[in-house]
């Protein structure tokens, strides 16, 4: 009887060791193999997630990538002579890089590809007169606004008494030039369906085409309209104090990064409190 009990106890221990894979040469069971796979996967995930936030990654790599169209004065403009970006938001991004202790690298994008390029991780932040709205917020994160604006018409000075309302513009005989992919085109497609609309690939070309009579109206932000009217005495920025819409400019990053988003909002607050935005307004606006 004692020998039988001893044999039973020994068999039980051996079986236990076989299941756990503790005996040299014993084949691991399916459960232990799956457990080992899960542990390896967890370790790999830990390695892949090197940084808790994009903020940490930017500081560690030593530069921040800024996506900007470069065709929207006075916020962003790729100067063909210097091959350098300049403008209100370009200066803000330089201040941001300075605050982070890194260099800034500008990445060319377009209004049509702005969101896709951001989500494809071609840059860390989008800047350059980006309008803050819920459509963009559904896919990305929009920071707090830093300047207010509204849509208004840029027209010829000779026509300043001709276009005084949306109804005056929303007519078949009125020719509108608009850049593709941004909020200007969305506004035109929504509210000016009766007008004759032409999509002009380069936003920088539209003001000149209005001035020379190719088009009658350019719908844009009142800030841009004022900028072009100051630069060309043939042009007139209409309804800038009574804009068709009311909105704000903001910066855009990928959503889900609370740490980076919180930092940006504090940075913008500091820019405002220290009078940096006032200085930029005097310089560019």
Residue, then its C-alpha position, 0 to 999 in steps of 0.5 A: x500500500x505504501x509503495x502504491x501511494x509513493x508511486x502515485x505521488x511521484x507520478x503526480x509530481x512528474x506530470x506537474x513538471x511536464x506541464x510546466x516544462x521544468x524537466x529538461x527535454x520535456x516538450x512545453x504544452x500549448x498553454x505555456x507556448x502561448x504564454x511565452x508568445x504573449x510575454x514576447x509580444x508585450x516586451x516588443x510593444x514596450x520597446x516599440x513605444x519608446x516615448x510616452x508622447x510625441x513631445x518627448x520624441x521631438x525633444x529627443x530627436x532634436x527637431x520638430x517637423x511643421x507641415x505648411x502649404x506656403x501659399x497663404x499670406x500673411x500666415x505662411x509663404x514660401x518665398x521663391x527668391x530665398x527658398x525660405x518660409x516666412x509669415x506669422x505662423x512661421x514665426x510662431x513655429x520658430x518660437x515653438x522650436x525655441x521653447x522646445x530647445x530643438x530646430x524647426x524643419x518645414x515640410x511642404x504640403x497642400x490644403x487638399x493633402x493637409x489632413x492626410x499628410x498629418x495622419x500619415x505622420x509626414x510632420x508633427x504639427x500643421x500650421x499656416x492659417x489653419x481654420x479651427x472647425x469640428x470637421x477637422x477635430x473629428x480626425x485630428x486635434x485642434x489647439x485653442x484658437x489664437x486669432x479670430x477671422x471670417x470669410x469675406x470677398x476680395x474684389x477690384x476697387x472699382x467694384x467696391x459698390x457692386x458687391x456689398x452682400x452674399x446675394x450680390x456675389x451669388x449670381x451666375x455672371x459673377x466669376x469666382x476664383x478659389x483655391x482647392x481643398x480648404x475652407x475657402x472652397x467649402x464656403x464657395x461650394x456651400x453658399x455661392x452655388x449660383x456663381x460661376x466658380x473656377x478652381x485655381x490650383x495655386x492660391x497665390x495666383x488668385x488675387x492677381x487674377x482678380x486684379x487683372x479682371x480674369x475673376x471678379x471675386x476671391x472668397x478668403x479670410x478677411x486677414x488675407x484679403x486685407x493683406x492683398x489689398x494693401x499690396x495691390x491698389x487695384x484690389x479692395x477688401x470688402x466686408x472685413x468688419x462684417x464677415x460672412x462667417x466667424x472662426x479662429x485659426x489654430x494648429x493641428x496635431x494627431x489626436x490622442x496625445x494628451x501630453x503634447x496637446x496640453x503642452x501646446x495649449x500652455x505654450x499658446x497661453x504663454x505667447x499671449x500673456x507675454x505679448x508675443x502675438x501682439x508683436x507678430x500682429x504688428x509685424x505681419x498684420 
